[in-house]
């Protein structure tokens, strides 16, 4: 009997929620055949089998939370398994279904150690998958990187007080304990977010970052206890729903960005009357090429040129090494609103693409985000992000920087307002686009931020600038 386990899912991804099990006990499966749909914090992944044979036992079910290395199913590679349904007949009852077999990777069952020193986490509910849901096949997993290599970019709070372990050992896998030792974190002070307070690698890293940012609450028992919620049922009925992986991760990352980055937001308006005329004139031509000449696509091109004029906007800060990391590539993220939450696919090498190419790529990436077909790679490596809420409404807003980036451009709905035109000596109706630039004040000074934003405004108003500097 051969066990098939959850393979490596991508960099820093150790867990996922089971959306759908694609096989049944008694099925004959082939290598590379999809057997499971998982929702991670970044995408929906179709997991292919690395073994072939007859399925004898399924250890997971819809709604379970599983870790990398958890057993999904067992297979008889000799092909001797449960009887197959006869042609035209009904399928025989399954003798070993997921519901009948005690799972070893969900809450309530035994939790043996699995590959890489990790253990499967407990079950939790997820939103039921839509019947029209589309997913993307997961690339064949490569060699898993070591804990040491994963810890290379994690802050090491060497100044944090370390005490000897006392009392019961913290619930954490050996690999997680090793990571904590390498970066100087006391494992018993880490607040675990897994079942029964189990500690993950992400918990250790977040604890280290909070210590460095001065958040005393991250020090576990040394910090102040969380303020309890009121009893909402006192005032009426309520409904509790589990957070999806994407929503949970969004909350964690935005909290980290807000607590780590000293945010400043500056506002301006761009007169895009002339640019809007050009956009409408050439929009059909771009549609024939497979794209849509939207304001977002145009701003991707503008930012791609702008960050080359102001390289600090395409950088990241490494506080541990006391360094700024300037990226020589230009990748622009585009925030996309989906039914699962906010996803940010990345337009790579945007400075080397013309406006039509960018328009096609932005539309394709946005559609893939809504269809749950984005790969992890397509959401990685951004240098600066655009968040356009103009299609919904509003005037201005303060977007949160997409850490580890140092700036984000927010876009609101364009409005037509009277503007004094010295050339004509009269007020004229002009279409104005509200822009909001949030940035990391540790890296970018206010004056430089204003110069950058004014450059963006002028590029929107005078598209010829893109030809001069692009």
C-alpha positions in Angstrom: 0.0 0.0 0.0 1.4 3.4 -1.0 0.5 6.7 0.7 0.1 9.9 -1.4 0.8 13.0 0.6 0.3 16.7 0.1 3.3 17.9 -2.0 5.1 21.2 -1.7 2.6 23.9 -2.6 5.0 26.8 -3.2 7.3 29.1 -1.3 6.2 29.8 2.3 2.9 27.8 1.8 2.5 25.0 4.3 -1.3 24.5 4.5 -4.5 24.6 2.5 -8.3 24.0 2.8 -9.8 21.1 0.9 -12.4 22.4 -1.5 -13.1 19.1 -3.3 -11.9 15.5 -3.4 -11.9 14.4 -7.0 -11.7 10.6 -6.6 -13.5 7.9 -4.7 -12.5 4.7 -2.9 -12.1 2.0 -5.6 -11.2 4.4 -8.4 -8.2 3.6 -10.5 -6.0 6.6 -10.8 -2.9 7.4 -13.0 0.1 9.5 -12.3 -0.4 13.2 -12.7 -4.2 12.8 -12.5 -5.8 15.5 -10.3 -7.1 14.0 -7.1 -7.7 17.1 -4.9 -8.6 20.8 -5.0 -6.9 22.9 -2.3 -7.4 26.6 -1.6 -4.2 28.2 -0.2 -3.7 31.7 0.9 -2.9 32.7 -2.7 -4.7 30.5 -5.1 -6.9 27.5 -5.7 -4.6 24.5 -6.7 -5.4 21.3 -8.4 -3.2 18.6 -6.8 -2.0 15.8 -9.2 -1.2 12.4 -7.9 2.4 11.1 -8.0 1.3 7.5 -7.7 -0.9 5.2 -9.8 -3.2 2.3 -8.8 -6.5 1.7 -7.0 -7.6 4.0 -4.3 -8.0 2.0 -1.1 -8.5 4.8 1.5 -9.2 8.5 1.5 -8.0 10.4 4.6 -9.5 13.9 3.9 -12.9 15.4 3.1 -14.2 18.8 2.0 -13.6 21.4 4.6 -10.5 19.8 6.1 -7.4 21.9 6.6 -4.3 19.9 5.6 -0.5 20.6 5.8 2.2 19.8 3.4 3.1 16.2 4.0 -0.3 15.1 5.3 -1.6 11.8 3.8 -4.4 12.4 1.3 -5.1 8.8 0.3 -3.6 5.3 0.1 -3.2 3.4 -3.2 -2.8 -0.2 -4.1 -0.2 0.0 -6.9 -0.7 -3.7 -7.8 -4.2 -2.8 -9.0 -6.0 -5.0 -6.6 -8.7 -2.9 -5.0 -12.4 -2.5 -4.4 -14.7 -3.8 -7.1 -15.5 -1.5 -10.0 -19.2 -0.9 -10.9 -20.4 -3.1 -13.7 -21.4 -1.5 -17.0 -24.9 -0.2 -16.8 -25.2 -1.1 -13.1 -24.9 0.9 -10.0 -21.8 1.6 -8.1 -21.2 -0.9 -5.2 -21.1 0.5 -1.7 -17.8 1.9 -0.6 -16.3 0.0 2.2 -13.7 2.5 3.3 -14.9 6.0 2.8 -13.4 9.1 4.3 -16.3 9.3 6.7 -15.8 5.7 7.9 -12.0 5.8 8.3 -10.6 7.9 11.2 -8.5 10.5 9.5 -4.9 11.0 10.7 -4.7 14.6 9.6 -7.8 16.2 11.0 -9.0 17.2 14.4 -10.1 14.3 16.5 -7.8 11.7 14.9 -4.2 10.8 15.6 -1.5 13.2 14.4 1.6 11.3 13.5 4.6 13.3 12.3 4.8 13.7 8.5 7.4 14.7 6.0 9.5 17.7 6.8 8.7 17.5 10.5 5.3 19.1 10.0 2.0 17.7 11.2 -1.4 18.1 9.7 -3.7 20.7 11.2 -7.2 20.3 12.4 -10.3 20.6 10.3 -12.2 23.8 9.7 -15.0 24.7 7.5 -14.6 26.6 4.2 -17.0 28.2 1.7 -18.6 25.5 -0.5 -17.1 25.6 -3.9 -19.1 27.0 -6.8 -20.2 24.4 -9.4 -18.7 26.6 -12.1 -15.4 26.9 -10.2 -12.3 26.8 -12.4 -8.9 25.9 -11.0 -5.3 25.7 -12.3 -3.1 22.6 -12.3 -0.3 22.8 -9.8 3.2 22.6 -11.4 5.2 19.4 -10.5 6.8 20.1 -7.2 10.5 20.6 -7.1 13.0 20.1 -4.3 11.7 21.5 -1.0 13.9 24.3 0.3 15.3 23.8 3.8 14.2 25.5 6.9 17.6 27.3 7.0 17.1 28.8 3.5 13.5 29.8 4.3 14.7 31.6 7.4 17.3 33.7 5.4 14.8 36.5 4.9 13.2 36.4 8.4 14.1 39.1 10.9 16.3 37.8 13.8 15.3 39.7 17.0 18.6 39.1 18.7 17.8 41.7 21.3 14.6 39.9 22.4 14.9 38.3 25.8 15.2 34.6 25.7 14.2 32.4 28.6 14.5 28.7 29.3 11.5 26.6 28.4 9.3 25.9 31.4 6.2 23.8 31.8 4.6 21.9 28.9 6.4 22.1 25.6 4.8 24.4 23.1 2.9 22.5 20.3 5.2 22.8 17.3 6.8 20.5 14.8 10.6 20.0 15.0 11.1 22.1 11.9 9.2 25.0 13.4 11.3 24.7 16.6 14.5 24.7 14.6 13.4 27.9 12.7 12.7 29.6 16.1 16.1 28.7 17.4 17.8 30.0 14.2 16.2 33.4 14.4 16.4 33.8 18.2 12.7 33.4 19.1 11.6 31.8 22.3 9.1 29.1 21.0 7.0 29.2 24.3 6.3 32.9 23.7 4.9 32.4 20.2 1.1 32.6 19.9 0.0 29.6 17.8 -2.9 30.1 15.3 -3.4 26.4 14.5 -5.7 23.9 16.2 -5.2 23.7 19.9 -2.7 26.6 19.7 -0.3 24.7 17.4 2.5 26.9 16.2 3.5 27.2 12.5 6.5 28.7 10.7 4.4 31.8 9.8 3.5 32.3 13.5 7.2 32.3 14.4 8.1 34.7 11.6 5.2 37.1 12.5 6.3 36.9 16.2 9.8 38.0 15.2 8.6 40.8 13.1 6.3 42.2 15.8 9.2 42.2 18.3 11.3 44.2 15.9 8.4 46.6 15.2 8.0 47.1 19.0 4.6 45.4 19.3 4.7 44.1 22.9 1.6 42.1 22.4 3.7 39.7 20.3 5.6 38.6 23.3 3.0 36.0 24.2 2.6 35.7 28.0 4.6 38.9 28.5 2.2 41.0 26.4 -1.2 42.3 27.5 -4.1 39.9 26.9 -6.4 40.5 24.0 -9.6 42.4 24.9 -12.5 40.0 24.7 -15.4 40.6 22.3 -18.8 41.4 23.8 -21.6 38.8 23.7 -23.3 39.9 20.5 -26.1 37.5 21.0 -27.4 39.7 23.8 -28.8 42.0 21.2 -30.0 39.5 18.6 -29.2 36.4 16.6 -25.8 36.2 14.9 -24.1 33.9 12.4 -20.4 32.8 12.6 -18.6 31.9 9.4 -15.0 30.6 9.2 -12.5 32.9 7.4 -11.2 31.6 4.2 -7.5 31.1 3.7 -7.3 34.2 1.5 -9.3 36.4 3.8 -7.3 35.2 6.8 -4.0 35.8 5.1 -5.1 39.2 3.8 -6.0 40.2 7.4 -2.6 39.0 8.7 -0.6 40.7 6.0 -2.4 44.0 6.1 -2.1 44.1 9.9 1.6 43.4 9.5 2.0 46.1 6.9 0.1 48.6 8.9 2.1 47.9 12.1 5.4 47.8 10.4 5.3 50.6 7.8 5.0 54.3 8.8 2.4 55.2 6.2 1.9 58.6 4.6 -0.7 59.3 1.9 -0.6 62.2 -0.5 -3.3 63.2 -2.9 -3.5 64.9 -6.3 -5.7 65.2 -9.4 -4.8 64.5 -13.0 -6.6 66.3 -15.8 -7.1 63.3 -18.1 -9.4 65.0 -20.6 -7.0 64.7 -23.5 -5.9 61.2 -22.4 -9.5 60.1 -22.2 -10.0 61.2 -25.8 -7.1 59.1 -26.9 -8.3 56.1 -24.9 -11.7 56.2 -26.5 -10.1 56.6 -29.9 -7.9 53.6 -29.7 -9.9 51.4 -27.4 -11.4 49.3 -30.2 -8.0 48.8 -31.8 -6.8 47.4 -28.5 -9.9 45.2 -28.1 -9.1 43.6 -31.5 -5.7 42.6 -30.0 -7.4 40.9 -27.1 -7.2 43.6 -24.4 -9.1 46.6 -23.0 -7.5 50.0 -22.9 -8.6 50.8 -19.3 -7.3 53.5 -17.0 -5.6 50.8 -15.0 -3.7 49.5 -18.0 -2.6 53.0 -18.8 -1.4 53.7 -15.3 0.6 50.4 -15.3 2.6 51.9 -18.2 2.9 55.2 -16.4 4.2 53.6 -13.2 6.6 51.4 -15.2 8.3 54.5 -16.5 7.9 56.5 -13.3 9.8 54.1 -11.1 12.8 54.2 -13.4 12.9 58.0 -12.9 12.4 57.5 -9.1 14.1 54.1 -8.2 13.4 54.4 -4.5 9.7 53.6 -5.4 10.8 50.2 -6.7 12.8 49.2 -3.6 12.3 47.3 -0.4 13.8 47.9 3.0 15.9 45.3 4.9 16.0 46.7 8.5 18.0 43.8 9.8 20.9 44.4 7.3 20.3 48.2 7.4 20.0 48.2 3.6 17.7 49.3 0.8 17.2 46.8 -1.9 16.8 48.5 -5.3 15.2 46.2 -7.9 16.5 46.4 -11.5 13.4 44.8 -12.9 10.0 46.6 -13.2 7.0 44.5 -12.1 3.7 46.3 -11.4 1.0 44.6 -9.3 -2.7 45.2 -10.0 -5.2 44.7 -7.2 -8.3 42.7 -8.5 -11.6 42.5 -6.6 -12.8 38.8 -6.6 -15.6 36.9 -4.8 -12.9 35.5 -2.5 -11.2 38.8 -1.6 -8.4 40.9 -3.0 -5.8 39.3 -5.2 -2.8 41.1 -6.8 -1.5 39.6 -10.0 1.7 41.1 -11.3 2.6 42.5 -14.8 6.2 41.5 -15.2 8.8 43.6 -17.1 6.2 46.3 -17.7 8.8 48.8 -18.7 9.6 46.6 -21.8 6.0 46.3 -23.0 3.9 48.7 -25.1 0.5 49.9 -23.9 -1.4 47.3 -26.0 0.6 44.4 -24.6 0.0 45.7 -21.1 -3.7 46.1 -21.7 -4.0 42.5 -23.0 -2.0 41.2 -20.0 -4.0 43.1 -17.4 -7.3 41.9 -18.8 -6.0 38.3 -18.9 -4.7 38.4 -15.3 -7.9 40.0 -14.0 -10.0 37.3 -15.6 -7.8 34.5 -14.3 -8.1 36.0 -10.8 -11.9 35.9 -11.0 -11.9 32.4 -12.4 -9.5 31.1 -9.7 -6.9 30.3 -12.2 -4.0 32.5 -11.1 -0.8 30.7 -10.3 1.4 31.5 -7.3 4.1 32.8 -9.6 1.7 35.2 -11.2 1.1 36.9 -7.8 4.8 37.1 -6.8 7.6 39.6 -7.3 5.7 42.9 -7.5 7.6 46.2 -7.1 4.7 48.6 -6.8 0.9 48.1 -6.8 -2.1 49.9 -8.3 -5.5 49.7 -6.5 -8.2 51.2 -8.7 -11.6 51.7 -7.1 -12.9 54.1 -9.7 -15.3 51.5 -11.1 -17.1 51.5 -7.8 -17.0 55.2 -6.8 -15.5 57.4 -4.2 -13.2 60.4 -4.3 -10.0 59.6 -2.4 -8.8 56.8 -0.1 -5.7 55.8 1.7 -4.5 52.4 0.4 -2.2 50.3 2.6 1.3 49.6 1.1 1.6 46.0 -0.1 4.6 44.9 2.0 7.5 44.4 1.3 6.9 47.0 -1.4 7.2 50.7 -0.3 4.5 52.4 -2.3 1.0 51.9 -3.7 -1.1 54.1 -6.0 -4.8 54.4 -5.3 -7.2 55.5 -8.1 -10.8 56.8 -7.5 -13.6 57.7 -9.9 -12.9 60.4 -12.4 -15.2 63.5 -12.3 -16.0 66.3 -14.6 -15.5 69.7 -13.0 -15.1 73.3 -14.2 -11.4 74.3 -14.4 -10.0 77.7 -15.1 -8.1 77.7 -18.4 -5.8 80.7 -18.8 -5.5 80.1 -22.6 -9.2 80.7 -23.1 -9.7 83.0 -20.1 -12.7 81.0 -19.0 -13.8 78.0 -17.0 -14.0 74.8 -19.0 -15.4 71.3 -18.1 -12.4 69.0 -17.6 -12.3 65.3 -16.5 -10.2 65.0 -13.3 -8.8 61.7 -12.0 -8.2 61.6 -8.1 -5.0 59.8 -7.2 -3.8 58.7 -3.8 -0.1 57.8 -3.2 0.7 55.9 0.1 4.3 55.2 0.8 6.8 54.0 3.5 8.2 57.1 5.1 11.3 55.2 6.2 12.3 55.0 2.6 10.6 57.9 0.9 10.6 61.5 2.0 7.5 63.6 1.5 9.2 65.9 -1.0 10.2 62.9 -3.2 6.8 61.4 -2.9 5.2 64.7 -4.1 7.7 64.9 -7.0 6.8 61.3 -8.0 3.1 62.0 -7.8 3.4 65.1 -9.9 5.4 63.2 -12.5 2.6 60.6 -12.7 0.0 63.4 -13.0 1.9 65.1 -15.8 2.4 61.8 -17.6 -1.4 61.2 -17.5 -2.0 64.7 -18.7 0.7 64.6 -21.4 1.1 61.0 -22.6 4.0 62.1 -24.8 6.2 62.1 -21.7 6.1 58.3 -21.8 7.8 58.4 -25.2 10.4 60.8 -23.9 11.4 58.8 -20.9 10.2 55.3 -21.6 
